[in-house]
Structure formats: C-alpha cells, structure tokens
Amino acid sequence: MQHRLTKREYLYIGSMLFGLFFGAGNLIFPVFLGQSSGHNVWTANLGFLITGIGLPLLGVVAIGLSQSKGVFELAEHVGRPYAYIFTILLYLTIGPFFALPRLATTSFQIGIIPFLKSNQQTSALIIFSIIFFAVTWWFARRPSQLIAVVGKYLTPAFLIVLGLLLLTALIKPLGSINHAAVASAYTQQPFFVGFTEGYNTMDALAALAFGVIVTDTIRKLGVTKPTTIAMDTMKSGLISIVLMGVIYTLLAMMGTMSLGQFKPAANGGIALAAIAKYYFGGFGSLLLALLVILACIKTAIGLVSAFGETFQELFPKGHYLWYITGASILPGIFANIGLTAIIAYSTPVLMFIYPLAITLMLLGISGSLFKQRRVVYVTTTIFTLIAAIADGVHTAPAIIAQTTVAKTIVALAQQYLPFFSIGMGWLIPALSGFIIGLLLTKILPAKNM
C-alpha cells in the first residue's frame, strides 16, 4: 500500500524547500523591484512571483515526475554532451561565478557597510570576502548536522527580525504606493519585467540542482510512485510558496514605500540596509546584519558542498577537496567587484540559461505525454537555444553588445522573434520546437529517437 505523508511530514518538507531556496537574492531583489516599479508594483510583483516561487516548485516537481536522479540525468534526455555543458554552466552560475559572490557582497552591503566610512569599504570588502569564504570552505569540507542544527534556529530568528521590519514598515510607511514614481523599465510592461527580474533569484536553477534532495526525502518517508511524489512535493511546496510569496510581496511594498524617504538605490542591498537603519537604528541594523551574514554563510556552505559533490560525480578523477577549494577561492575574488557589478554581469547569463531551464522542467513534467522521446527534448532545446543566445546577447555588457556580431543578432531577433523586446523571445521558438518534436514522434521509429 502506498504510504501517504502526514501533515507533520508535509510541514517538514515545506520548511526544507523554504530553507533551500531563501537566500540573498530573495531578500534584495524584491526590495529593488519595489523601488523600480513604483505604483506598478502589484503587476510587477505578480510576474516576479511566477519566476521567483512558481518555477522553483516546477523544477522540483520535474525531477520527481521524470524520476531523474538530478539535473544531469534530466538534461541527458537531450544528449550526454548537452547534459555535461548544461550542468556545468548551471552549477557555475549558482556557484562560484554569481550566486556565491553575491552572498558575500549582500552580507557585506547589509551587514558591514552601514558601519564604515566610504574610504574604508574597498579594503574592508577584501578582508570580509576572505573571512567569509574561509569559513565557508572550512565547514564545506565535512558538511555535518551542525549546519542543519544552526539552520533550525537561525531561519526562525531571521524571519522574526525580518517580520518585525516588515510589520514596522506597514504600520509606519515611509511613503504612499499610489504616488510612487515608476522607473522607465516598468512603465510599459511591468508584468514581464518583473517576470525576468525573478530570474535573478536563481531559484529555478537551484531547484534543478537540489530537487533530488527533496524527492529523495519523500521517498525515504515511504512514497515511491512518481506521480505521488510529484503531488506530495506540490502539496508540501504550498507551505514554502505561501510563505515566500508573502515575504516577497511585503518586501516589494516596503521598497516602493521607501521612495517617500529615499532615492532609488543602485541595488536592493543598499536599499534594505538604509530602511533597516531608519526604522531600527544602530542596534537593529546590527542584529539584522548578524542574521543576514550567518544565513548567507549557511547558504554558501550548502552551495559549495553541492558544487563539490556534483563535480566529483561528473569528473571522478578530481578530489572533492579540490573542487570546494576552487569554489571558495573564485567567488572570494569575484565578490570584490561589488554587488551592483555582479548583478549586471549575471543578467545576460541568466537570460540565456533560464529559458533552457524552464523548457527542461516543462519537458520533464510533460514527458509521459510523449513517452520521454528524445526527439521532443532535442527539437525544443535547439529552438530555445537559438532564441536564448539572442536574449543573452541583448542584455550583455556594452563591450559585447556593441560588437558587429552582437548588433546583428539583436537586430534579427527584434525583427523575427515575437516578445523579444520584453525578454520573452524564446517563448514562440520553444513552443514551435515542441510541436515539431511531437510531429516527429509520429514519423520516426521509437527506437531511433
């Protein structure tokens, strides 16, 4: 008889999902979205919620339904070489290149900068990043129950302090949402801008990386049927989704209301630090800073450990210690370019990889409809890949975007790809590739493709 999860087990898995996904980006990007979208915050936030909480849940469900052991096995439906490339790019993105440096710089922005003079910040960031990743490396060598125990108490404490800040912002608003100015990017299509802004959380990518942890936990609780695992994941995920959705919305509201007192900040970390200092003063800012730093270190330990374990599986000749050492040194260097620069450099990469991740999730979920035939994965991915390259080039730094090749790619995409101007140029090509793949399943023998 198939085991059914109890309410307590649903709550446990929901809490696990929240702990896996809530990191630095989840804290700073809703605030920045609120400041940028102004009185269009409700529409922009709706788009943000779809990619910020909807896609991560979709990713975990995809791993469960496809019965994949992880992102590599799911991507292997396209082809083994593609699986290697996609998995490496995904882990570099959520690891040493972007997510890990952002954890350190967010911690520094919120926790340290409010207590420093401007001429002290550069040298202080170097020292802080060295200490941050030295601690991360030390614990990542032997991930233990200690980290889980710390997280058990740290997350509730962090949520209590954050809850007090959000409650204070609602009771004593800094300004009116209805009269808040709107940045130019959010004047025309705030929903779709919010949708692509949600890419910055990187949670959908993390879902593909960590989905196996959740599905394995459900299996260990006695659930073995893939459809039941997926359904139990969705039910458990509702707990995480509701909590994260409420937090995101309140953070976005707080960001918008802060325009009554502050000018739009260069990034959400600066804005959040300023708001916390305004309401709580020095002691409150110090408490929030301590909790944010500890939470970010805990997340960093998890990411470095996952990076090391995955790369050891992909390349067994290497040693786990080598991989985590590289995954600690590289972000320690990259962190010193600053939070705003990290966000800017990560945008084109996310615009490229997210469409590929979204289509992979949807294919994993709908795989039973076409019996997981490889041809559907291949055609959908190829069509998506072409459009994703154009999306990435369009948002690339000027040194790339101003080249002749980049300008040609963007010009062609603007002419032939619907919705390209709002960052959704991949949508129609992906759908076209999916339909072509389905048609080919009727023509090609199953043993070939």
ZARO-547238 format. One line per field, with one value per residue (C-alpha): residue number from 0; x, y, z. Coordinates in nm, 3 decimals. Layout:
<atoms>
i <- [NUM,...]
c1 <- [X,...]
c2 <- [Y,...]
c3 <- [Z,...]
</atoms>
This chain:
<atoms>
i <- [0,1,2,3,4,5,6,7,8,9,10,11,12,13,14,15,16,17,18,19,20,21,22,23,24,25,26,27,28,29,30,31,32,33,34,35,36,37,38,39,40,41,42,43,44,45,46,47,48,49,50,51,52,53,54,55,56,57,58,59,60,61,62,63,64,65,66,67,68,69,70,71,72,73,74,75,76,77,78,79,80,81,82,83,84,85,86,87,88,89,90,91,92,93,94,95,96,97,98,99,100,101,102,103,104,105,106,107,108,109,110,111,112,113,114,115,116,117,118,119,120,121,122,123,124,125,126,127,128,129,130,131,132,133,134,135,136,137,138,139,140,141,142,143,144,145,146,147,148,149,150,151,152,153,154,155,156,157,158,159,160,161,162,163,164,165,166,167,168,169,170,171,172,173,174,175,176,177,178,179,180,181,182,183,184,185,186,187,188,189,190,191,192,193,194,195,196,197,198,199,200,201,202,203,204,205,206,207,208,209,210,211,212,213,214,215,216,217,218,219,220,221,222,223,224,225,226,227,228,229,230,231,232,233,234,235,236,237,238,239,240,241,242,243,244,245,246,247,248,249,250,251,252,253,254,255,256,257,258,259,260,261,262,263,264,265,266,267,268,269,270,271,272,273,274,275,276,277,278,279,280,281,282,283,284,285,286,287,288,289,290,291,292,293,294,295,296,297,298,299,300,301,302,303,304,305,306,307,308,309,310,311,312,313,314,315,316,317,318,319,320,321,322,323,324,325,326,327,328,329,330,331,332,333,334,335,336,337,338,339,340,341,342,343,344,345,346,347,348,349,350,351,352,353,354,355,356,357,358,359,360,361,362,363,364,365,366,367,368,369,370,371,372,373,374,375,376,377,378,379,380,381,382,383,384,385,386,387,388,389,390,391,392,393,394,395,396,397,398,399,400,401,402,403,404,405,406,407,408,409,410,411,412,413,414,415,416,417,418,419,420,421,422,423,424,425,426,427,428,429,430,431,432,433,434,435,436,437,438,439,440,441,442,443,444,445,446,447,448]
c1 <- [0.000,0.130,0.233,0.068,0.253,0.125,0.060,0.378,0.578,0.426,0.530,0.881,0.930,0.777,1.023,1.306,1.204,1.196,1.538,1.685,1.552,1.556,1.893,2.049,1.871,1.533,1.596,1.735,1.561,1.200,1.306,1.479,1.177,0.954,1.171,1.191,0.828,0.672,0.292,0.312,0.448,0.145,0.169,0.549,0.538,0.294,0.544,0.823,0.626,0.583,0.958,1.053,0.832,0.639,0.934,1.135,0.840,0.804,1.169,1.141,0.823,1.000,1.278,1.017,0.792,1.076,1.229,1.565,1.841,1.939,1.977,2.240,2.012,1.720,1.932,2.069,1.736,1.868,2.207,2.505,2.732,2.450,2.394,2.758,2.754,2.420,2.502,2.844,2.700,2.417,2.649,2.898,2.607,2.459,2.810,3.142,3.059,2.747,2.539,2.831,2.996,2.652,2.607,2.928,2.857,2.496,2.618,2.877,2.629,2.370,2.590,2.915,2.887,2.642,2.921,3.204,3.324,3.330,3.709,3.719,3.483,3.719,3.978,3.708,3.536,3.864,3.910,3.543,3.532,3.847,3.698,3.353,3.483,3.746,3.465,3.256,3.542,3.615,3.260,3.211,3.499,3.272,2.909,2.765,2.449,2.589,2.490,2.141,2.104,2.224,1.975,1.696,1.733,1.882,1.600,1.324,1.534,1.599,1.229,1.131,1.366,1.261,0.897,0.943,1.098,0.813,0.548,0.706,0.714,0.340,0.248,0.475,0.506,0.776,0.554,0.249,0.247,-0.017,0.200,0.539,0.738,0.793,1.132,1.130,1.177,0.849,0.624,0.514,0.522,0.572,0.450,0.709,0.987,0.900,0.895,1.251,1.363,1.265,1.546,1.787,1.680,1.831,1.586,1.461,1.822,1.867,1.550,1.704,2.022,1.858,1.530,1.671,1.722,1.350,1.234,1.478,1.344,0.989,1.099,1.267,0.933,0.781,0.642,0.764,0.517,0.649,0.309,0.250,0.599,0.525,0.184,0.330,0.603,0.339,0.136,0.444,0.559,0.242,0.376,0.701,0.524,0.277,0.549,0.790,0.509,0.403,0.764,0.834,0.518,0.583,0.948,0.835,0.577,0.840,1.073,0.805,0.707,1.073,1.069,0.890,1.214,1.498,1.603,1.615,1.926,2.180,2.075,1.839,2.111,2.174,1.800,1.735,2.026,1.902,1.544,1.658,1.877,1.593,1.349,1.572,1.874,2.221,2.124,1.852,2.080,2.347,2.105,1.976,2.334,2.442,2.149,2.192,2.565,2.505,2.219,2.433,2.727,2.497,2.364,2.720,2.827,2.539,2.622,2.995,2.921,2.674,2.927,3.198,2.976,2.839,3.176,3.318,3.035,3.093,3.473,3.561,3.938,3.923,3.900,3.610,3.854,3.996,3.652,3.536,3.867,3.817,3.453,3.569,3.865,3.692,3.390,3.625,3.791,3.471,3.300,3.534,3.382,3.080,2.713,2.589,2.853,2.784,2.415,2.496,2.731,2.493,2.195,2.295,2.391,2.054,1.868,2.045,2.019,1.670,1.476,1.672,1.597,1.225,1.178,1.372,1.138,0.826,0.954,1.032,0.680,0.502,0.734,0.469,0.263,0.532,0.686,1.003,1.102,1.439,1.341,1.100,1.373,1.619,1.394,1.257,1.605,1.758,1.486,1.502,1.882,1.885,1.647,1.820,2.151,1.980,1.829,2.169,2.346,2.074,2.145,2.524,2.767,2.850,3.188,2.995,2.666,2.838,3.019,2.902,2.807,2.601,2.421,2.336,2.198,1.985,1.857,1.749,1.584,1.394,1.268,1.171,1.115,0.781,0.808,1.186,1.165,1.024,1.280,1.049,1.181,1.235,0.864,0.744,1.059,1.032,0.667,0.748,1.028,0.796,0.527,0.782,0.917,0.569,0.510,0.841,0.742,0.465,0.712,1.036,1.056,1.072,1.398,1.576,1.464]
c2 <- [0.000,0.345,0.549,0.890,1.177,1.314,1.684,1.699,1.548,1.797,2.079,1.934,1.914,2.259,2.402,2.223,2.380,2.724,2.673,2.556,2.847,3.152,3.324,3.661,3.722,3.653,3.936,4.213,4.174,4.224,4.546,4.672,4.572,4.772,5.081,5.050,4.963,5.235,5.233,4.946,4.725,4.493,4.394,4.369,4.162,3.916,3.848,3.820,3.564,3.336,3.302,3.356,3.087,2.914,2.795,2.657,2.438,2.335,2.234,2.009,1.850,1.791,1.596,1.388,1.312,1.232,1.000,1.168,1.147,1.508,1.779,1.585,1.286,1.511,1.705,1.376,1.331,1.595,1.427,1.341,1.623,1.874,1.734,1.799,2.155,2.250,2.102,2.268,2.605,2.576,2.493,2.764,3.012,2.914,2.858,3.041,3.279,3.458,3.322,3.266,3.608,3.766,3.601,3.763,4.106,4.108,4.023,4.299,4.551,4.496,4.395,4.588,4.896,5.083,5.093,5.203,5.525,5.531,5.526,5.207,4.998,4.863,4.722,4.602,4.404,4.226,4.126,4.031,3.814,3.628,3.554,3.471,3.209,3.075,2.993,2.852,2.629,2.507,2.382,2.258,2.014,1.799,1.911,1.798,1.802,2.111,2.324,2.174,2.246,2.604,2.645,2.509,2.804,3.059,3.064,3.129,3.402,3.565,3.551,3.708,4.005,4.040,4.013,4.295,4.512,4.441,4.496,4.826,4.932,4.861,5.041,5.340,5.360,5.582,5.688,5.612,5.333,5.505,5.811,5.637,5.719,5.443,5.375,5.376,4.999,4.937,5.185,4.969,4.600,4.577,4.217,4.084,4.297,4.152,3.805,3.835,4.013,3.693,3.515,3.694,3.484,3.183,2.962,2.778,2.679,2.579,2.369,2.162,2.128,2.048,1.887,1.540,1.622,1.686,1.387,1.156,1.280,1.198,0.852,0.786,0.865,0.572,0.733,0.561,0.631,0.920,1.088,1.067,1.208,1.499,1.559,1.544,1.785,2.028,1.999,2.047,2.328,2.525,2.595,2.732,2.916,3.093,3.200,3.317,3.485,3.685,3.784,3.884,4.094,4.271,4.338,4.483,4.702,4.819,4.904,5.111,5.293,5.370,5.611,5.853,5.887,5.761,5.792,5.469,5.272,5.110,4.768,4.610,4.553,4.926,4.994,4.727,4.843,5.204,5.104,4.885,5.163,5.416,5.204,5.017,5.243,5.106,4.809,4.686,4.717,4.523,4.242,4.219,4.231,3.942,3.724,3.802,3.721,3.391,3.297,3.375,3.174,2.878,2.902,2.938,2.620,2.433,2.566,2.493,2.141,2.077,2.211,1.981,1.673,1.734,1.797,1.489,1.287,1.448,1.422,1.140,1.182,1.509,1.525,1.678,1.900,2.041,2.136,2.307,2.491,2.631,2.706,2.909,3.094,3.210,3.377,3.533,3.711,3.791,3.932,4.228,4.377,4.469,4.368,4.601,4.476,4.109,4.160,4.335,4.059,3.780,3.919,3.802,3.458,3.423,3.547,3.270,2.979,3.039,2.963,2.637,2.553,2.637,2.423,2.136,2.149,2.154,1.866,1.666,1.723,1.651,1.365,1.096,1.256,1.178,0.879,1.079,1.057,1.219,1.391,1.621,1.721,1.784,1.997,2.202,2.267,2.359,2.614,2.753,2.770,2.991,3.243,3.223,3.325,3.636,3.715,3.682,3.899,4.165,4.213,4.170,4.442,4.712,4.558,4.263,4.429,4.692,4.442,4.394,4.032,4.117,4.401,4.172,3.902,4.154,4.318,3.980,3.884,4.213,4.156,3.788,3.695,3.798,3.927,3.972,4.331,4.211,3.933,3.654,3.598,3.228,3.154,3.102,2.916,2.680,2.609,2.558,2.316,2.123,2.090,1.982,1.724,1.584,1.557,1.377,1.118,1.014,0.973,0.842,0.492,0.499,0.301,0.579,0.884]
c3 <- [0.000,-0.094,0.210,0.248,0.411,0.739,0.800,1.005,0.718,0.473,0.706,0.736,0.358,0.308,0.560,0.380,0.049,0.207,0.361,0.030,-0.173,0.052,0.016,-0.054,-0.385,-0.228,0.012,-0.208,-0.545,-0.426,-0.250,-0.565,-0.775,-0.540,-0.571,-0.950,-1.029,-0.809,-0.825,-1.078,-0.801,-0.790,-1.156,-1.148,-0.828,-0.988,-1.268,-1.012,-0.809,-1.110,-1.166,-0.802,-0.645,-0.924,-1.131,-0.836,-0.739,-1.103,-1.111,-0.808,-0.948,-1.282,-1.109,-0.925,-1.223,-1.461,-1.198,-1.263,-1.006,-1.074,-1.334,-1.533,-1.581,-1.679,-1.929,-2.063,-2.246,-2.487,-2.518,-2.296,-2.423,-2.367,-2.017,-1.929,-2.069,-1.913,-1.572,-1.557,-1.662,-1.410,-1.119,-1.214,-1.219,-0.882,-0.751,-0.782,-1.068,-0.944,-0.654,-0.415,-0.471,-0.432,-0.092,0.032,-0.118,0.005,0.356,0.332,0.187,0.459,0.749,0.725,0.502,0.734,0.993,0.761,0.604,0.223,0.205,0.416,0.205,-0.062,0.177,0.416,0.137,0.058,0.422,0.464,0.150,0.259,0.602,0.456,0.214,0.453,0.697,0.411,0.295,0.648,0.707,0.347,0.394,0.609,0.584,0.914,1.122,1.294,0.995,0.995,1.367,1.322,1.038,1.255,1.490,1.254,0.999,1.256,1.420,1.083,0.993,1.326,1.275,0.910,1.015,1.267,0.996,0.751,1.017,1.117,0.751,0.721,1.044,0.978,0.596,0.455,0.168,-0.045,-0.305,-0.519,-0.582,-0.610,-0.924,-1.182,-1.342,-1.724,-1.749,-1.566,-1.747,-2.041,-1.946,-1.566,-1.551,-1.796,-1.649,-1.308,-1.465,-1.597,-1.278,-1.096,-1.285,-1.052,-0.754,-0.940,-0.751,-1.061,-1.134,-0.770,-0.796,-1.075,-0.870,-0.536,-0.648,-0.594,-0.224,-0.179,-0.384,-0.204,0.129,0.021,-0.098,0.239,0.404,0.214,-0.103,-0.420,-0.703,-0.923,-0.963,-0.586,-0.519,-0.753,-0.590,-0.238,-0.348,-0.473,-0.152,0.063,-0.163,-0.099,0.250,0.107,-0.176,0.051,0.295,0.025,-0.170,0.136,0.213,-0.149,-0.170,0.159,0.065,-0.269,-0.093,0.154,-0.133,-0.305,0.013,0.088,-0.209,0.021,0.220,-0.003,-0.365,-0.570,-0.471,-0.703,-0.569,-0.318,-0.060,-0.025,-0.003,0.261,0.477,0.463,0.552,0.845,0.982,0.950,1.150,1.395,1.437,1.507,1.726,1.492,1.193,1.378,1.464,1.107,0.979,1.202,1.097,0.726,0.741,0.922,0.686,0.382,0.516,0.576,0.218,0.086,0.266,0.104,-0.243,-0.216,-0.089,-0.372,-0.624,-0.493,-0.485,-0.835,-0.996,-0.828,-0.987,-1.328,-1.309,-1.065,-1.115,-0.925,-0.547,-0.355,-0.164,-0.489,-0.616,-0.297,-0.274,-0.624,-0.543,-0.241,-0.394,-0.716,-0.550,-0.296,-0.590,-0.781,-0.472,-0.480,-0.793,-0.580,-0.564,-0.840,-1.086,-1.002,-1.075,-1.404,-1.523,-1.419,-1.614,-1.966,-1.832,-1.661,-1.969,-2.161,-1.919,-1.775,-2.098,-2.128,-1.764,-1.798,-2.110,-1.950,-1.648,-1.863,-2.075,-1.760,-1.629,-1.959,-2.059,-2.013,-2.292,-2.548,-2.365,-2.291,-2.659,-2.709,-3.033,-2.845,-2.600,-2.885,-3.110,-2.820,-2.681,-3.018,-3.096,-2.742,-2.751,-3.063,-2.905,-2.565,-2.725,-2.864,-2.521,-2.356,-2.616,-2.586,-2.214,-2.235,-2.116,-2.371,-2.458,-2.609,-2.703,-2.919,-3.142,-3.501,-3.442,-3.132,-3.308,-3.600,-3.369,-3.179,-3.500,-3.641,-3.312,-3.294,-3.647,-3.628,-3.261,-3.104,-2.744,-2.776,-2.651,-2.316,-2.268,-2.380,-2.731,-2.654,-2.599,-2.958,-3.074,-2.774,-2.849,-3.218,-3.133,-2.901,-3.169,-3.432,-3.188,-3.127,-3.502,-3.546,-3.284,-3.522,-3.809,-3.657,-3.507,-3.129,-3.123,-3.320,-3.132]
</atoms>
